[in-house]
C-alpha cells in the first residue's frame, strides 16, 4: 500500500490577514488546490516533500519547498502598481494636419475655421520629443499646433485618487503611471448642471488665467449628462454590506467601491434610504436609514472605510439583515448588497446550510440579497452566485469602476447605468486666437501610442454624470475680432442604437483672472497642478510644493468631506518628495 502524507499550512497577506481562494500548484503532480475560507490548506500527497507555487490576483506569486513534518506559513506580497492590462485603447487622440489644413470638423460657417486644404492628419506618437515623456508607461500629452484636433474618452473613472492616497499613506513616491489627472478632477467633481429640454448633455466653460504660466490660459470645460427620471420607482431601502478586511486594501478592491458608489448616490431620491455595514477588524453599522437627500454624508461614511483585519462575513450578513429589517419599507425595494473579495467565512463555525436558510428566510420576508465579487473572476466554485440566487438578487464580478456602478445603481433602476454610449469629446481651437495647446491628463500608454491600429476607447455615461476637462492654451494677439476660442463636440449614441449623434458648444473668449473665477474651477486647477507635480511634469518645474499647499489651503476649506484629507495629502507628498531630493 502506497504511503500517504499531508502537506499543511496557511497563507496570509502583509497585514497578517488570512487569504482565501489562493491557488496552490503542486510541482510533483501538476494538481491545483485552493486555500479554504480561513486561508488554510491540507493537501494529500504521496511524497513527503514537494514544491508549491501560491498565486492569487493582486499578489506576487511565491514558490517554496514544503515537507510533511512541518506546518508552512506563507505571506504573499501585494503587487506593485501596474497599469490595467485590459487598457488596450487610446484615452485621447491628437490628429495633426500635415500642412496648413484643419484636422477635422466644422462646415464653412464654423466659428473655428482652419487654414486652406483638407489634408489627412497624423497621430501624435510617443516618438515625438516633448517635455514630460520621462517615465516609461504613460506619455504626458504635449503642446500641439492649433491646427490639431484632440478627441478623448467621454467618461473617466475616479480610482487614481485612491491609488495616490494609498502610496502616500505608505510614505512612498507615487509612480507616475498611477497619476491620472482626469480621474483626480472627477473624484472631486460634485457640480452638476441639468441639460435643457430633451438634451442628453449640457456643456459649460471658463477661460482662466494660468497660475503656473502667466503667458498661457486654461480652458476649463464641464460636460453633464441628463438624469433618468425614476420618480415612478418604489422607494429603496438599501443596506450596503462592505468587506473591510485587510485583503481589500488593494487598488482594484476597496477603492473601486468608493468611486463606484457615486453613480448610485448621485441618483438617490429623498424617499430612498441607505445604510452601511462593514465587516473587517470590527463588524459594525456605520450609518442606518440615511435619507437620499444626505448625499455628502453617505459618501463621507463610505470614504472613511479602511481595510484591516479578518473577514467575519457571517456576522456581517446577520447584522446587515437586522438593519434592513429595522429600516423596512412596506411595498418598497428592500435589499442587502454584499460586496466582498471572497466567500462568506463561517466564523464562528457554522454549516453552510445555516447561511442559505437565513438568506432564504429573509427573502421570504421581503429582503433580497445582491452580491458583488471584487477581483474574483479567476476564482472557481465561488458561493456568491448561489447566495444571490437564493436571495433573489443579482450577482456580478466587479473588476472596474463601471461594473461596480452598474451593480449598485442597478438596484435603484437599471437604466441609471447608461444614458449614452460610445461617448467621445473633441475640441478644435481658433487659428485667430490660439497658437498651440495641450490636453491636461488623458495620457496614453507608450505601447498603445505606438500601435497604429489602436482606436479611441469608447465610453458609457451614466445618469447625472459630470466630467471636468482642462486645456492649457498659448494664445496669440487677435487681429480679427474673433470671439470663439474653441469648439467642443460631444459624440454619442443612445443606448441600444448605432446612430452617432453630435452636440456642439462654443467656448467664448472671455478671460477671467484665476482669483476671480468660481471656486469649483479653481479647485479643479489646483488638483491638476498637484497631479502634474506628482508626475514630476516638466511643465510645472517652477512650482514648489509650498506653492501648491498655500493654494490648496485657500481653496479647500472644508466644504466637503474630502477637503481636509486632500490638504494632508499635499503635506505628506511635500515631505516625501522633498526628502527624496535631499
NORNOR-V470978 format. One record per pair of residues at least 4 apart in sequence whose ideal C-beta (glycine too) atoms are under 6 Angstrom apart, sorted by sequence separation. I is the first residue (numbers start at 1). J is the second residue. D is the distance in whole Angstrom. If there is no record, write none. Layout:
# NORNOR-V470978
((I,J,D) (I,J,D))
This chain:
# NORNOR-V470978
((12,16,6) (13,17,5) (35,39,5) (36,40,5) (97,101,4) (106,110,3) (124,128,6) (144,148,4) (165,169,6) (174,178,5) (195,199,4) (251,255,6) (256,260,5) (261,265,6) (262,266,6) (268,272,5) (279,283,5) (290,294,5) (299,303,6) (346,350,5) (350,354,5) (353,357,6) (383,387,6) (399,403,6) (405,409,6) (406,410,6) (410,414,5) (430,434,6) (444,448,5) (461,465,5) (478,482,6) (493,497,5) (512,516,6) (517,521,5) (543,547,5) (552,556,5) (562,566,6) (573,577,6) (574,578,6) (12,17,6) (26,31,5) (45,50,6) (167,172,5) (243,248,5) (248,253,5) (362,367,5) (363,368,6) (388,393,5) (398,403,5) (429,434,4) (444,449,5) (512,517,5) (517,522,6) (532,537,4) (558,563,5) (12,18,5) (13,19,6) (35,41,5) (55,61,4) (66,72,5) (97,103,5) (133,139,5) (195,201,6) (210,216,4) (248,254,4) (328,334,6) (376,382,6) (398,404,5) (448,454,5) (25,32,5) (167,174,4) (195,202,4) (210,217,6) (388,395,4) (396,403,6) (409,416,4) (493,500,6) (533,540,6) (556,563,4) (11,19,5) (54,62,5) (95,103,4) (132,140,3) (210,218,5) (277,285,5) (278,286,6) (290,298,6) (409,417,5) (429,437,6) (532,540,5) (23,32,6) (24,33,4) (193,202,5) (491,500,6) (492,501,6) (33,43,5) (53,63,4) (164,174,5) (207,217,6) (208,218,5) (276,286,4) (324,334,6) (359,369,5) (385,395,5) (556,566,5) (11,22,5) (193,204,6) (276,287,5) (373,384,5) (396,407,5) (406,417,4) (491,502,5) (556,567,6) (102,114,3) (130,142,4) (207,219,6) (324,336,5) (21,34,5) (22,35,4) (126,139,5) (275,288,5) (371,384,4) (489,502,6) (490,503,5) (51,65,5) (52,66,5) (62,76,6) (101,115,6) (206,220,5) (287,301,5) (20,35,6) (100,115,4) (163,178,5) (286,301,5) (489,504,5) (552,567,5) (50,66,6) (100,116,6) (101,117,4) (205,221,5) (273,289,5) (274,290,5) (320,336,5) (371,387,6) (20,37,5) (24,41,6) (59,76,4) (60,77,5) (100,117,6) (101,118,5) (371,388,4) (488,505,5) (49,67,5) (101,119,4) (103,121,4) (204,222,5) (273,291,6) (530,548,6) (552,570,5) (20,39,6) (59,78,6) (60,79,6) (487,506,6) (529,548,6) (18,38,5) (19,39,5) (48,68,5) (54,74,6) (99,119,6) (160,180,4) (203,223,5) (272,292,4) (377,397,5) (18,39,3) (58,79,6) (98,119,5) (270,291,6) (376,397,6) (486,507,4) (549,570,5) (28,50,5) (97,119,5) (201,223,6) (202,224,5) (270,292,6) (369,391,3) (484,506,5) (485,507,5) (548,570,6) (160,183,4) (161,184,5) (269,292,5) (270,293,5) (368,391,5) (370,393,4) (11,35,5) (26,50,6) (27,51,4) (97,121,6) (160,184,6) (201,225,6) (268,292,3) (274,298,5) (368,392,5) (369,393,5) (370,394,5) (371,395,5) (372,396,5) (373,397,5) (374,398,5) (485,509,4) (96,121,6) (158,183,5) (276,301,5) (368,393,4) (483,508,6) (526,551,5) (95,121,3) (96,122,6) (156,182,5) (157,183,5) (161,187,4) (200,226,5) (372,398,5) (483,509,5) (526,552,6) (12,39,6) (156,183,5) (278,305,6) (281,308,5) (11,39,5) (24,52,5) (25,53,4) (158,186,5) (280,308,6) (281,309,3) (359,387,6) (363,391,5) (10,39,5) (158,187,4) (280,309,4) (283,312,6) (363,392,5) (526,555,5) (545,574,4) (10,40,5) (24,54,6) (94,124,4) (156,186,6) (265,295,5) (314,344,6) (360,390,5) (440,470,4) (193,224,5) (195,226,5) (313,344,4) (359,390,5) (22,54,5) (23,55,5) (192,224,6) (283,315,5) (313,345,5) (314,346,6) (334,366,6) (359,391,5) (424,456,6) (439,471,6) (523,555,5) (114,147,6) (265,298,5) (279,312,5) (283,316,5) (334,367,5) (335,368,5) (336,369,5) (337,370,5) (338,371,5) (339,372,5) (341,374,4) (522,555,5) (8,42,5) (22,56,4) (244,278,4) (265,299,6) (311,345,5) (341,375,5) (356,390,6) (437,471,5) (438,472,5) (245,280,5) (288,323,5) (312,347,5) (372,407,5) (6,42,6) (7,43,4) (235,271,4) (236,272,4) (237,273,5) (238,274,5) (239,275,4) (240,276,5) (241,277,5) (242,278,5) (244,280,3) (283,319,6) (422,458,5) (423,459,5) (437,473,4) (235,272,6) (279,316,3) (7,45,5) (285,323,6) (289,327,4) (423,461,5) (436,474,5) (138,177,5) (343,382,6) (421,460,5) (434,473,6) (435,474,5) (5,45,5) (137,177,4) (343,383,5) (135,176,4) (261,302,6) (321,362,5) (420,461,5) (434,475,6) (435,476,5) (277,319,5) (418,460,5) (433,475,6) (5,48,5) (11,54,6) (277,320,5) (324,367,5) (2,46,6) (103,147,6) (258,302,6) (419,463,5) (103,148,5) (104,149,5) (258,303,6) (417,462,5) (433,478,5) (103,149,4) (416,462,6) (432,478,5) (416,463,4) (275,323,5) (432,480,5) (433,482,6) (94,144,5) (97,147,5) (432,482,4) (96,148,4) (430,482,6) (433,485,5) (254,307,5) (83,137,6) (94,148,5) (95,149,5) (273,327,6) (430,484,6) (430,485,6) (94,150,5) (468,524,5) (405,462,6) (429,486,5) (93,151,5) (249,307,4) (470,528,5) (7,66,5) (248,307,4) (427,486,6) (428,487,5) (92,152,4) (244,305,5) (246,307,6) (427,488,5) (9,71,6) (91,153,5) (246,308,5) (5,68,4) (8,71,5) (9,72,3) (11,74,5) (12,75,6) (13,76,6) (244,307,5) (246,309,6) (426,489,5) (245,309,6) (245,310,6) (425,490,5) (245,311,4) (424,491,5) (423,492,4) (422,493,5) (420,492,4) (421,493,5) (421,495,6) (241,316,6) (335,411,6) (433,509,6) (418,495,5) (241,320,4) (239,320,5) (257,339,6) (239,323,5) (239,324,5) (163,251,5) (253,341,5) (440,528,5) (237,327,5) (237,329,5) (162,255,3) (248,341,6) (81,175,5) (83,177,5) (235,329,5) (247,341,6) (237,332,6) (241,336,6) (159,255,5) (81,178,5) (235,332,4) (236,333,4) (237,334,5) (238,335,6) (239,336,5) (240,337,5) (241,338,5) (242,339,5) (243,340,4) (234,332,5) (234,333,5) (159,259,5) (158,259,4) (253,374,5) (253,375,6) (252,375,5) (260,401,5) (259,401,5) (263,405,4) (260,404,3) (264,408,4) (256,401,6) (260,405,5) (264,409,5) (263,409,5) (261,408,6) (256,404,5) (267,416,5) (236,412,6) (233,413,6) (230,413,4) (228,415,5) (228,416,6) (58,250,5) (226,419,6) (225,419,5) (267,463,5) (267,464,6) (266,464,5) (263,462,5) (200,420,5) (17,245,6) (19,247,6) (17,246,3) (17,247,6) (15,246,4) (13,246,6) (13,247,6) (228,463,4) (225,461,5) (227,463,5) (227,464,4) (225,465,5) (224,466,5) (157,401,4) (223,467,5) (222,468,6) (221,469,4) (220,470,6) (218,470,6) (219,471,4) (218,472,6) (219,473,6) (216,472,6) (217,473,5) (216,474,6) (217,475,6) (303,561,6) (181,440,6) (182,441,4) (181,441,3) (182,442,5) (300,561,4) (219,486,6) (155,423,6) (154,423,3) (154,424,5) (154,425,5) (151,424,5) (152,425,6) (192,466,5) (151,426,4) (150,427,5) (189,466,5) (149,428,5) (189,468,5) (146,429,5) (185,468,4) (146,431,5) (203,488,6) (146,434,5) (219,507,6) (146,435,6) (150,439,5) (201,490,5) (152,442,5) (145,436,6) (17,310,6) (143,436,5) (143,438,5) (142,438,6) (141,438,5) (141,439,5) (220,521,5) (141,443,6) (201,503,6) (203,505,4) (205,507,4) (140,443,5) (207,510,6) (211,514,5) (139,443,6) (153,457,5) (155,459,4) (207,511,5) (208,512,6) (209,513,5) (138,443,4) (151,456,6) (154,459,4) (209,514,5) (37,343,6) (153,459,5) (155,461,5) (208,514,6) (138,445,6) (139,446,5) (37,345,4) (137,445,6) (208,517,5) (139,449,6) (206,517,6) (206,521,5) (112,428,5) (58,375,6) (57,375,5) (112,430,5) (126,446,5) (57,378,6) (20,342,5) (105,428,6) (126,449,4) (125,449,5) (126,450,6) (212,540,5) (191,520,5) (212,543,5) (185,524,5) (188,527,6) (185,527,6) (184,527,5) (92,439,6) (181,528,5) (184,531,5) (92,442,4) (181,531,4) (91,442,5) (179,531,5) (91,444,6) (90,444,5) (179,534,5) (179,535,5) (21,379,5) (90,448,6) (176,535,5) (174,534,5) (93,456,5) (90,454,5) (89,454,6) (89,455,6) (90,456,5) (91,457,6) (89,457,4) (112,484,6) (111,484,4) (112,487,4) (111,506,6) (140,537,6) (168,569,6) (168,572,5) (132,537,5) (168,573,6) (132,538,5) (131,538,3))
